[in-house]
């Protein structure tokens, strides 16, 4: 039986998030997920931990139930244990100090002319090298095929109007994590590295990486209907060190060797609804 084992939301893009037992899910994904993000005031553009690794050492949570629209106030916890609120006057400086890099914290912004969401200046003028740095790939390793991603990502850090990398939901299975743990026993394939919204117990799948067989399928989970998208090509974020997890480039080496650098599956919401821990997945096609 295939069920939801864990449900996660991440109030601030690239910061550590929080587990919840249930949530409303709309076209924007899990309520309150990626409702805030930091903007790079040095090179411009919305930035995540692909570029600002220290974001993963900061955590965010909601003091109450967040709205399904907009950006509800959240609490931010720094590595030293101190806290702040997203609305504090000094929040931009607090986060900048923690990152040793000038940033500002932003709620979701109306698309307008789209300038808020456009990519900032790259760190490397060689586009291939820039992509290798982002995806954590060695010179001899192939870069992921990004042709299936929304075309607006060529110019924007995220789909305008959102702070998602590409799609509103990321799904992973316990089976895939266990497969990688068995094939790379020296690495810690902890779910926190991979930041899914739904961690699915798919013990009966009969495939070491079940997500790849789910592409294009439709599923009912709780009262929501999801359309599964494409598998998720992993980036350098999964190798970062944070909390009790060490920095580990072998995470990426193992993923490239065993599963073409992929882990997990993107999804979109066809019908909004409520999803809870323990909900069974009902395949519709």
PANUTI-281191 format. One record per residue: residue number from 1; x, y, z of N, C-alpha, C in turn. Coordinates in steps of 0.001 Angstrom, whole numbers, m for minus. Example, Ala and Ser with C-alpha at 12.3 -4.5 7.8 and 13.67 -1.06 7.14 Angstrom:
R; zaza; n.u; n.v; n.w; ca.u; ca.v; ca.w; c.u; c.v; c.w
R; 1; 13190; m5690; 7800; 12300; m4500; 7800; 13200; m3300; 7800
R; 2; 12850; m2250; 7080; 13670; m1060; 7140; 12900; 30; 7870
# end
This chain:
R; zaza; n.u; n.v; n.w; ca.u; ca.v; ca.w; c.u; c.v; c.w
R; 1; 849; m1192; 0; 0; 0; 0; 885; 1242; 0
R; 2; 544; 2209; m817; 1341; 3421; m973; 671; 4562; m228
R; 3; 1366; 5109; 774; 766; 6129; 1629; 1718; 7295; 1864
R; 4; 1153; 8418; 2303; 1954; 9576; 2708; 2556; 9284; 4079
R; 5; 3868; 9244; 4148; 4528; 9010; 5426; 4862; 10321; 6132
R; 6; 5301; 11313; 5360; 5643; 12610; 5934; 5153; 13721; 5007
R; 7; 4792; 14845; 5618; 4335; 16022; 4880; 5154; 17212; 5378
R; 8; 5777; 17960; 4425; 6701; 19040; 4781; 6311; 20339; 4093
R; 9; 6625; 21445; 4768; 6556; 22763; 4135; 7794; 23549; 4549
R; 10; 8178; 24502; 3700; 9397; 25284; 3882; 9017; 26755; 3733
R; 11; 8737; 27453; 4849; 8245; 28827; 4749; 9144; 29762; 3943
R; 12; 10459; 29606; 4087; 11405; 30458; 3360; 12224; 29589; 2414
R; 13; 12277; 29979; 1166; 13022; 29230; 149; 14438; 28939; 637
R; 14; 14811; 27668; 625; 16146; 27138; 940; 16479; 27074; 2422
R; 15; 15634; 27648; 3296; 15837; 27447; 4724; 15218; 26115; 5139
R; 16; 15668; 25574; 6267; 15071; 24347; 6794; 13591; 24600; 7072
R; 17; 12780; 23554; 6905; 11343; 23696; 7061; 10800; 22945; 8250
R; 18; 9535; 22556; 8155; 8874; 21899; 9274; 7924; 20817; 8779
R; 19; 7823; 19743; 9570; 6862; 18686; 9284; 5513; 19059; 9839
R; 20; 4479; 18710; 9104; 3111; 18946; 9558; 2325; 17653; 9369
R; 21; 1214; 17536; 10054; 428; 16304; 9952; m605; 16379; 8831
R; 22; m975; 17615; 8440; m1950; 17783; 7372; m1855; 19207; 6844
R; 23; m2317; 19412; 5603; m2289; 20752; 5033; m3254; 20850; 3868
R; 24; m3771; 22069; 3674; m4470; 22372; 2436; m3441; 22458; 1319
R; 25; m3816; 21989; 137; m2940; 22028; m1022; m3710; 22681; m2163
R; 26; m3129; 23740; m2731; m3764; 24469; m3828; m2823; 24476; m5032
R; 27; m3183; 25259; m6039; m2307; 25359; m7210; m942; 25898; m6845
R; 28; m808; 26546; m5690; 472; 27050; m5200; 1194; 26026; m4332
R; 29; 642; 24817; m4223; 1300; 23784; m3441; 789; 23729; m2007
R; 30; 1612; 23183; m1119; 1270; 23084; 302; 1129; 24495; 870
R; 31; 79; 24738; 1637; m158; 26068; 2200; 1071; 26574; 2936
R; 32; 1527; 27765; 2575; 2666; 28383; 3240; 4023; 27953; 2735
R; 33; 4057; 27045; 1767; 5343; 26547; 1289; 6028; 27567; 384
R; 34; 7307; 27836; 661; 8105; 28785; m129; 7346; 30097; m354
R; 35; 6816; 30652; 726; 6087; 31913; 654; 7007; 33115; 832
R; 36; 8250; 32862; 1205; 9259; 33906; 1394; 10550; 33486; 689
R; 37; 11370; 34478; 360; 12677; 34190; m245; 13597; 35383; m34
R; 38; 14892; 35138; m153; 15845; 36242; m43; 16281; 36687; m1431
R; 39; 16539; 37977; m1523; 17038; 38576; m2757; 18489; 38982; m2544
R; 40; 19332; 38628; m3486; 20760; 38938; m3430; 20954; 40419; m3756
R; 41; 21438; 41182; m2791; 21628; 42611; m3019; 23014; 42927; m3569
R; 42; 23806; 41892; m3840; 25119; 42087; m4456; 25042; 41821; m5958
R; 43; 24508; 40664; m6328; 24449; 40271; m7734; 23033; 40306; m8303
R; 44; 22068; 40596; m7463; 20695; 40695; m7921; 20012; 39341; m7993
R; 45; 18682; 39362; m8028; 17917; 38140; m8219; 17567; 37423; m6930
R; 46; 16446; 36682; m6961; 16084; 35789; m5873; 17134; 34687; m5807
R; 47; 17594; 34378; m4601; 18642; 33371; m4458; 18233; 32299; m3460
R; 48; 18680; 31083; m3750; 18522; 29980; m2831; 19883; 29458; m2425
R; 49; 19892; 28278; m1821; 21140; 27711; m1312; 22030; 27129; m2406
R; 50; 21572; 27137; m3656; 22490; 26799; m4744; 23657; 27780; m4750
R; 51; 23348; 29033; m4398; 24357; 30092; m4386; 24737; 30519; m2968
R; 52; 23775; 30554; m2069; 24009; 31002; m697; 23814; 29814; 240
R; 53; 24878; 29024; 376; 24789; 27759; 1111; 24327; 27937; 2550
R; 54; 24655; 29070; 3158; 24313; 29291; 4555; 22831; 29345; 4835
R; 55; 22003; 29518; 3807; 20552; 29524; 4021; 20076; 28219; 4645
R; 56; 20747; 27120; 4321; 20302; 25828; 4831; 20597; 25657; 6321
R; 57; 21405; 26557; 6881; 21707; 26507; 8314; 20729; 27339; 9127
R; 58; 19794; 27976; 8446; 18745; 28765; 9084; 17425; 28012; 8893
R; 59; 16542; 28105; 9861; 15260; 27391; 9788; 14105; 28378; 9881
R; 60; 12956; 27973; 9366; 11765; 28818; 9435; 10548; 27965; 9745
R; 61; 9620; 28539; 10485; 8386; 27838; 10838; 7278; 28867; 11053
R; 62; 6048; 28381; 10977; 4898; 29253; 11206; 4409; 29092; 12639
R; 63; 4116; 30205; 13314; 3580; 30091; 14673; 2142; 29595; 14693
R; 64; 1453; 29691; 13553; 86; 29205; 13426; m121; 28630; 12049
R; 65; m1359; 28442; 11666; m1649; 27900; 10334; m1510; 29009; 9297
R; 66; m673; 28820; 8277; m493; 29865; 7272; m1660; 29926; 6308
R; 67; m1829; 31083; 5683; m2843; 31252; 4660; m2457; 30463; 3419
R; 68; m3461; 30081; 2639; m3183; 29392; 1379; m2748; 30371; 307
R; 69; m2930; 31668; 547; m2506; 32705; m389; m1535; 33651; 312
R; 70; m674; 34285; m468; 215; 35288; 95; 1266; 34701; 1016
R; 71; 1811; 35557; 1889; 2937; 35180; 2750; 2599; 35492; 4203
R; 72; 2230; 34473; 4955; 1913; 34639; 6372; 3188; 34866; 7177
R; 73; 3097; 35595; 8294; 4287; 35813; 9132; 4886; 34493; 9593
R; 74; 6213; 34436; 9603; 6926; 33227; 10016; 8027; 33597; 11001
R; 75; 8449; 32603; 11764; 9548; 32760; 12711; 10805; 32145; 12113
R; 76; 11915; 32846; 12229; 13186; 32383; 11685; 14130; 32075; 12838
R; 77; 14744; 30889; 12785; 15682; 30469; 13826; 17078; 30364; 13224
R; 78; 18015; 31085; 13823; 19382; 31108; 13321; 20201; 29984; 13939
R; 79; 21393; 29780; 13375; 22229; 28657; 13792; 22602; 28737; 15267
R; 80; 22701; 29949; 15809; 23060; 30098; 17222; 21874; 29929; 18161
R; 81; 20694; 29637; 17619; 19501; 29418; 18434; 18636; 30649; 18612
R; 82; 19118; 31813; 18223; 18322; 33028; 18343; 17227; 33035; 17280
R; 83; 16178; 33817; 17524; 15051; 33844; 16602; 14708; 35280; 16198
R; 84; 13966; 35386; 15129; 13467; 36665; 14643; 12173; 36387; 13896
R; 85; 11449; 37430; 13595; 10212; 37307; 12837; 10373; 37954; 11473
R; 86; 9632; 37435; 10504; 9776; 37946; 9142; 9457; 39435; 9046
R; 87; 8656; 39961; 9960; 8290; 41370; 9909; 9179; 42294; 10710
R; 88; 10215; 41767; 11368; 11104; 42612; 12171; 11841; 43629; 11305
R; 89; 12033; 44832; 11842; 12705; 45878; 11085; 14127; 45502; 10710
R; 90; 14793; 44727; 11560; 16196; 44387; 11306; 16373; 43009; 10670
R; 91; 15271; 42428; 10146; 15381; 41058; 9642; 16345; 40944; 8467
R; 92; 16383; 41943; 7593; 17299; 41893; 6447; 18746; 41835; 6930
R; 93; 19061; 42666; 7930; 20431; 42691; 8445; 20764; 41407; 9196
R; 94; 19795; 40870; 9935; 20046; 39623; 10686; 20405; 38492; 9727
R; 95; 19650; 38366; 8641; 19927; 37289; 7692; 21229; 37565; 6939
R; 96; 21457; 38815; 6568; 22709; 39176; 5881; 23912; 38842; 6748
R; 97; 23824; 39147; 8031; 24934; 38839; 8945; 25166; 37333; 9032
R; 98; 24076; 36570; 9077; 24202; 35111; 9175; 24836; 34521; 7924
R; 99; 24590; 35145; 6779; 25119; 34638; 5514; 26449; 35275; 5127
R; 100; 26834; 36355; 5842; 28000; 37161; 5458; 27862; 37617; 4006
R; 101; 26644; 38025; 3662; 26336; 38444; 2292; 25065; 39286; 2355
R; 102; 25054; 40411; 1665; 23914; 41325; 1737; 22692; 40771; 998
R; 103; 21603; 40578; 1741; 20349; 40105; 1161; 19190; 40872; 1787
R; 104; 18028; 40779; 1160; 16785; 41260; 1751; 15774; 40129; 1700
R; 105; 14869; 40092; 2660; 13838; 39054; 2735; 12554; 39589; 2129
R; 106; 11955; 38790; 1238; 10776; 39239; 510; 9614; 38248; 637
R; 107; 8382; 38784; 788; 7194; 37936; 621; 6948; 37738; m870
R; 108; 5942; 36955; m1211; 5558; 36828; m2611; 5146; 38191; m3160
R; 109; 5552; 38459; m4385; 5315; 39749; m5029; 4482; 39516; m6286
R; 110; 3527; 40400; m6532; 2759; 40303; m7772; 3704; 40361; m8970
R; 111; 3358; 39684; m10032; 4280; 39550; m11166; 4655; 40910; m11751
R; 112; 3676; 41780; m11978; 3979; 43098; m12523; 4793; 42995; m13802
R; 113; 5936; 43693; m13846; 6790; 43613; m15039; 7726; 42415; m14995
R; 114; 7645; 41638; m13907; 8440; 40421; m13791; 9858; 40617; m13323
R; 115; 10290; 41865; m13110; 11702; 42110; m12787; 12112; 41487; m11451
R; 116; 11173; 41371; m10517; 11504; 40806; m9200; 12005; 39375; m9308
R; 117; 11514; 38638; m10297; 11823; 37213; m10396; 12952; 36899; m11384
R; 118; 13466; 37891; m12071; 14508; 37625; m13067; 15816; 37231; m12414
R; 119; 16566; 36418; m13116; 17840; 35923; m12604; 18826; 37066; m12388
R; 120; 19632; 36926; m11338; 20703; 37873; m11112; 21913; 37510; m11955
R; 121; 22970; 38259; m11786; 24186; 38019; m12562; 24788; 36663; m12194
R; 122; 25237; 35879; m13182; 25872; 34590; m12884; 27230; 34794; m12222
R; 123; 27695; 33772; m11545; 29026; 33829; m10939; 30118; 33497; m11939
R; 124; 29732; 32828; m13029; 30713; 32396; m14026; 30208; 32793; m15409
R; 125; 31049; 33449; m16201; 30637; 33878; m17542; 30501; 32706; m18504
R; 126; 31115; 31563; m18187; 30985; 30355; m18990; 29726; 29622; m18532
R; 127; 28691; 29565; m19375; 27402; 29020; m18958; 27497; 27555; m18563
R; 128; 28312; 26765; m19252; 28445; 25360; m18869; 29044; 25238; m17482
R; 129; 30069; 26033; m17202; 30681; 25987; m15878; 29698; 26459; m14810
R; 130; 28915; 27469; m15141; 27894; 27952; m14207; 26912; 26829; m13881
R; 131; 26451; 26108; m14903; 25510; 25014; m14674; 26151; 23881; m13888
R; 132; 27424; 23603; m14150; 28102; 22538; m13399; 28217; 22914; m11922
R; 133; 28441; 24174; m11640; 28491; 24602; m10245; 27118; 24482; m9589
R; 134; 26072; 24880; m10311; 24715; 24816; m9760; 24287; 23376; m9501
R; 135; 24582; 22492; m10455; 24142; 21099; m10330; 25190; 20198; m9679
R; 136; 26304; 20768; m9249; 27308; 19996; m8529; 27911; 18876; m9339
R; 137; 28091; 19071; m10656; 28572; 18009; m11536; 30054; 18185; m11877
R; 138; 30744; 17070; m11896; 32157; 17045; m12284; 32262; 17163; m13808
R; 139; 33460; 17538; m14334; 33615; 17725; m15785; 33228; 16504; m16611
R; 140; 33443; 15312; m16083; 33140; 14101; m16849; 31690; 13642; m16689
R; 141; 30920; 14308; m15826; 29542; 13905; m15588; 28584; 14711; m16471
R; 142; 27555; 14070; m17013; 26609; 14800; m17869; 25762; 15773; m17063
R; 143; 25448; 16899; m17683; 24510; 17835; m17077; 23085; 17311; m17260
R; 144; 22174; 17636; m16370; 20792; 17159; m16530; 20123; 17804; m17730
R; 145; 19145; 17112; m18266; 18327; 17644; m19353; 17253; 18531; m18731
R; 146; 17349; 19823; m18976; 16398; 20746; m18369; 15316; 21177; m19370
R; 147; 15217; 20464; m20482; 14249; 20814; m21512; 12808; 20650; m21078
R; 148; 12549; 19818; m20062; 11174; 19591; m19614; 10701; 20633; m18607
R; 149; 11592; 21565; m18257; 11238; 22569; m17262; 10564; 23768; m17914
R; 150; 9781; 24540; m17150; 9083; 25694; m17728; 10069; 26630; m18427
R; 151; 9749; 27081; m19651; 10686; 27919; m20409; 11014; 29241; m19729
R; 152; 10120; 29721; m18849; 10386; 30995; m18174; 11579; 30921; m17223
R; 153; 12036; 29699; m16906; 13186; 29557; m16021; 14498; 29932; m16707
R; 154; 14481; 30098; m18028; 15682; 30566; m18708; 16032; 31981; m18274
R; 155; 15012; 32787; m17980; 15233; 34178; m17598; 14948; 34451; m16127
R; 156; 14234; 33535; m15477; 13801; 33773; m14101; 14347; 32722; m13154
R; 157; 14562; 33132; m11917; 15054; 32212; m10897; 13991; 31180; m10534
R; 158; 12722; 31560; m10671; 11604; 30688; m10348; 10418; 31136; m11199
R; 159; 9400; 30302; m11361; 8232; 30741; m12120; 7669; 32023; m11502
R; 160; 7543; 33099; m12261; 7077; 34370; m11703; 5791; 34215; m10896
R; 161; 5774; 34873; m9742; 4642; 34771; m8833; 4815; 33702; m7786
R; 162; 5916; 32922; m7870; 6204; 31854; m6906; 7680; 31885; m6532
R; 163; 8026; 31136; m5495; 9433; 30942; m5144; 9834; 29464; m5257
R; 164; 9089; 28699; m6072; 9455; 27313; m6321; 10594; 27252; m7329
R; 165; 11373; 26198; m7284; 12416; 26019; m8289; 11812; 25834; m9676
R; 166; 10740; 25044; m9752; 10146; 24757; m11062; 8656; 24463; m10966
R; 167; 8250; 23593; m10031; 6865; 23144; m9899; 6443; 23235; m8430
R; 168; 5132; 23267; m8147; 4675; 23530; m6776; 4820; 22392; m5776
R; 169; 5025; 21167; m6225; 5181; 20051; m5291; 6390; 19203; m5665
R; 170; 7069; 18699; m4643; 8133; 17729; m4845; 7799; 16488; m4019
R; 171; 7788; 15342; m4695; 7419; 14069; m4084; 8627; 13142; m4099
R; 172; 8836; 12428; m2993; 9893; 11423; m2917; 9358; 10186; m2227
R; 173; 10035; 9056; m2462; 9633; 7819; m1796; 10710; 7355; m828
R; 174; 10256; 6678; 207; 11205; 6050; 1136; 12012; 4979; 413
R; 175; 11424; 4375; m599; 12111; 3332; m1369; 13356; 3886; m2047
R; 176; 13240; 5059; m2673; 14392; 5660; m3349; 15497; 6008; m2359
R; 177; 15106; 6552; m1210; 16113; 6868; m191; 16837; 5604; 269
R; 178; 16078; 4536; 507; 16697; 3282; 949; 17577; 2676; m141
R; 179; 17157; 2839; m1405; 17971; 2331; m2512; 19328; 3029; m2533
R; 180; 19312; 4344; m2355; 20574; 5079; m2364; 21414; 4764; m1134
R; 181; 20784; 4585; m5; 21534; 4228; 1208; 22259; 2901; 1030
R; 182; 21606; 1932; 383; 22217; 614; 203; 23322; 646; m842
R; 183; 23218; 1567; m1828; 24198; 1623; m2913; 25360; 2568; m2600
R; 184; 25175; 3421; m1613; 26244; 4344; m1208; 26285; 4379; 314
R; 185; 26707; 3273; 935; 26613; 3150; 2391; 27431; 4174; 3170
R; 186; 28398; 4827; 2537; 29197; 5821; 3259; 28548; 7188; 3326
R; 187; 27425; 7387; 2638; 26767; 8685; 2585; 25446; 8637; 3356
R; 188; 25039; 9784; 3901; 23794; 9864; 4660; 22698; 10455; 3781
R; 189; 21827; 9581; 3306; 20716; 10018; 2475; 19527; 10337; 3375
R; 190; 19678; 11439; 4090; 18669; 11922; 5026; 17638; 12747; 4258
R; 191; 16365; 12559; 4558; 15303; 13258; 3838; 15473; 14770; 3899
R; 192; 16099; 15288; 4954; 16257; 16742; 5084; 17126; 17329; 3979
R; 193; 18019; 16538; 3419; 18863; 17039; 2324; 18034; 17328; 1073
R; 194; 16930; 16625; 895; 16226; 16598; m396; 14920; 17385; m407
R; 195; 14453; 17838; 736; 13409; 18833; 867; 12114; 18512; 104
R; 196; 11580; 17303; 230; 10304; 17010; m437; 9141; 17635; 312
R; 197; 8020; 17791; m368; 6769; 18129; 305; 6077; 16869; 813
R; 198; 6094; 15821; m10; 5486; 14553; 373; 6540; 13458; 327
R; 199; 6729; 12777; 1452; 7565; 11580; 1474; 6606; 10392; 1509
R; 200; 6692; 9555; 485; 5727; 8476; 271; 6336; 7126; 639
R; 201; 5602; 6371; 1410; 5976; 4984; 1689; 5458; 4135; 533
R; 202; 6385; 3689; m319; 6013; 2900; m1503; 6700; 1544; m1458
R; 203; 6610; 885; m311; 7328; m371; m105; 6926; m1450; m1090
R; 204; 5713; m1364; m1632; 5218; m2402; m2548; 5480; m2071; m4013
R; 205; 6267; m1023; m4272; 6423; m552; m5648; 7174; m1539; m6535
R; 206; 8104; m2310; m5985; 8855; m3272; m6788; 9872; m2641; m7713
R; 207; 10236; m1392; m7478; 11196; m655; m8297; 12102; 106; m7344
R; 208; 13427; 96; m7544; 14300; 806; m6612; 14080; 2313; m6616
R; 209; 13560; 2858; m7735; 13260; 4282; m7842; 11857; 4435; m8450
R; 210; 10817; 4271; m7643; 9449; 4229; m8164; 9010; 5501; m8877
R; 211; 9564; 6646; m8477; 9104; 7919; m9038; 9223; 7970; m10556
R; 212; 10255; 7327; m11107; 10454; 7391; m12555; 9305; 6748; m13322
R; 213; 8618; 5781; m12698; 7475; 5127; m13353; 6180; 5914; m13165
R; 214; 6209; 6947; m12356; 5001; 7718; m12073; 4852; 8931; m12982
R; 215; 5850; 9250; m13779; 5790; 10445; m14621; 4518; 10436; m15479
R; 216; 3805; 11548; m15452; 2607; 11701; m16278; 1339; 11106; m15691
R; 217; 1417; 10385; m14583; 229; 9768; m13995; m552; 10776; m13150
R; 218; m1809; 10439; m12898; m2665; 11233; m12035; m2972; 10424; m10784
R; 219; m3082; 11135; m9657; m3334; 10436; m8401; m4203; 11286; m7494
R; 220; m5067; 10601; m6731; m5839; 11267; m5693; m5173; 10972; m4357
R; 221; m4871; 12030; m3628; m4306; 11885; m2286; m5137; 12758; m1364
R; 222; m5758; 12155; m360; m6710; 12897; 444; m7833; 13364; m467
R; 223; m8154; 14652; m405; m9187; 15199; m1284; m8586; 15965; m2460
R; 224; m7268; 15912; m2623; m6590; 16604; m3722; m6281; 15641; m4856
R; 225; m6250; 16162; m6068; m5830; 15380; m7236; m4550; 15995; m7786
R; 226; m3533; 15156; m7972; m2240; 15611; m8452; m1943; 15023; m9819
R; 227; m1205; 15780; m10618; m676; 15259; m11873; 844; 15201; m11720
R; 228; 1369; 13992; m11802; 2807; 13814; m11656; 3533; 14369; m12874
R; 229; 4657; 15018; m12624; 5421; 15637; m13692; 6670; 14858; m14038
R; 230; 7804; 15538; m13999; 9078; 14934; m14387; 9920; 14650; m13151
R; 231; 10852; 13709; m13288; 11756; 13419; m12185; 12622; 14642; m11898
R; 232; 13108; 14727; m10687; 13829; 15908; m10216; 15339; 15730; m10350
R; 233; 15991; 16508; m11236; 17449; 16469; m11302; 18021; 17244; m10122
R; 234; 18892; 16626; m9368; 19368; 17229; m8138; 20508; 18216; m8370
R; 235; 20576; 19209; m7472; 21584; 20256; m7579; 22549; 20158; m6402
R; 236; 23456; 21110; m6336; 24516; 21090; m5330; 23977; 21185; m3909
R; 237; 22726; 21658; m3739; 22169; 21792; m2393; 22199; 20494; m1606
R; 238; 22026; 19361; m2271; 21942; 18089; m1541; 23276; 17694; m926
R; 239; 24345; 18370; m1304; 25675; 18057; m757; 26054; 18979; 391
R; 240; 25249; 19993; 693; 25591; 20984; 1717; 25623; 20365; 3108
R; 241; 26406; 20961; 3975; 26417; 20576; 5371; 25534; 21513; 6179
R; 242; 24664; 20969; 7035; 23811; 21781; 7903; 23286; 20898; 9022
R; 243; 22892; 21537; 10123; 22461; 20809; 11317; 23503; 19727; 11627
R; 244; 23090; 18447; 11718; 24057; 17396; 12034; 24543; 16656; 10788
R; 245; 24220; 17183; 9608; 24612; 16529; 8359; 25891; 17176; 7821
R; 246; 26900; 16380; 7489; 28152; 16951; 6992; 28066; 17327; 5519
R; 247; 28920; 18247; 5105; 29072; 18495; 3675; 29571; 17218; 3026
R; 248; 28962; 16807; 1903; 29311; 15508; 1330; 29110; 15488; m183
R; 249; 30145; 15833; m956; 30040; 15768; m2422; 29722; 14372; m2948
R; 250; 29993; 13322; m2138; 29716; 11965; m2595; 28220; 11694; m2757
R; 251; 27396; 12509; m2132; 25951; 12391; m2358; 25657; 12536; m3849
R; 252; 26236; 13576; m4463; 25993; 13802; m5887; 26684; 12750; m6746
R; 253; 27916; 12386; m6381; 28607; 11361; m7174; 27757; 10084; m7209
R; 254; 27175; 9715; m6081; 26374; 8492; m5997; 25077; 8620; m6795
R; 255; 24442; 9785; m6717; 23203; 9977; m7465; 23438; 9906; m8971
R; 256; 24539; 10512; m9434; 24852; 10465; m10865; 25127; 9026; m11291
R; 257; 25871; 8305; m10486; 26239; 6927; m10821; 25029; 5994; m10808
R; 258; 24144; 6162; m9839; 23074; 5188; m9635; 21733; 5568; m10275
R; 259; 21480; 6881; m10456; 20142; 7266; m10927; 20179; 8529; m11786
R; 260; 21242; 8683; m12574; 21363; 9798; m13514; 21248; 11156; m12829
R; 261; 21569; 11212; m11537; 21528; 12470; m10802; 20148; 12873; m10321
R; 262; 19159; 11988; m10482; 17778; 12319; m10125; 17387; 11705; m8784
R; 263; 16456; 12357; m8102; 15850; 11762; m6912; 14569; 12531; m6598
R; 264; 13440; 11843; m6740; 12159; 12482; m6501; 11450; 12834; m7795
R; 265; 10278; 13429; m7645; 9394; 13698; m8779; 8622; 14987; m8515
R; 266; 8581; 15852; m9510; 7770; 17053; m9398; 6302; 16732; m9699
R; 267; 5411; 17551; m9166; 3981; 17361; m9427; 3266; 18699; m9414
R; 268; 2108; 18724; m10065; 1237; 19892; m10057; m117; 19494; m9501
R; 269; m852; 20484; m9036; m2133; 20226; m8397; m3250; 20440; m9412
R; 270; m3957; 19368; m9726; m5063; 19435; m10676; m6349; 19859; m9982
R; 271; m6538; 19359; m8764; m7709; 19726; m7966; m7254; 19993; m6538
R; 272; m7469; 21210; m6022; m7070; 21509; m4642; m7802; 20625; m3645
R; 273; m7190; 20454; m2486; m7803; 19650; m1450; m6925; 19617; m219
R; 274; m7175; 18659; 639; m6426; 18523; 1881; m5704; 17180; 1883
R; 275; m4433; 17215; 2224; m3621; 16003; 2296; m3116; 15853; 3726
R; 276; m3152; 14630; 4216; m2720; 14364; 5587; m1778; 13170; 5623
R; 277; m953; 13147; 6647; m89; 11999; 6893; m952; 10749; 7001
R; 278; m550; 9694; 6309; m1306; 8450; 6334; m2258; 8281; 5174
R; 279; m2512; 9354; 4417; m3410; 9243; 3267; m2845; 8267; 2239
R; 280; m3740; 7452; 1688; m3340; 6497; 654; m3365; 7161; m722
R; 281; m2453; 6743; m1595; m2442; 7231; m2967; m3320; 6344; m3820
R; 282; m4283; 6969; m4485; m5183; 6252; m5400; m4828; 6678; m6826
R; 283; m4312; 5747; m7617; m3944; 6072; m9003; m5185; 6127; m9855
R; 284; m5321; 7187; m10640; m6535; 7412; m11420; m6400; 6933; m12857
R; 285; m5200; 6666; m13288; m4991; 6173; m14661; m3938; 5070; m14600
# end
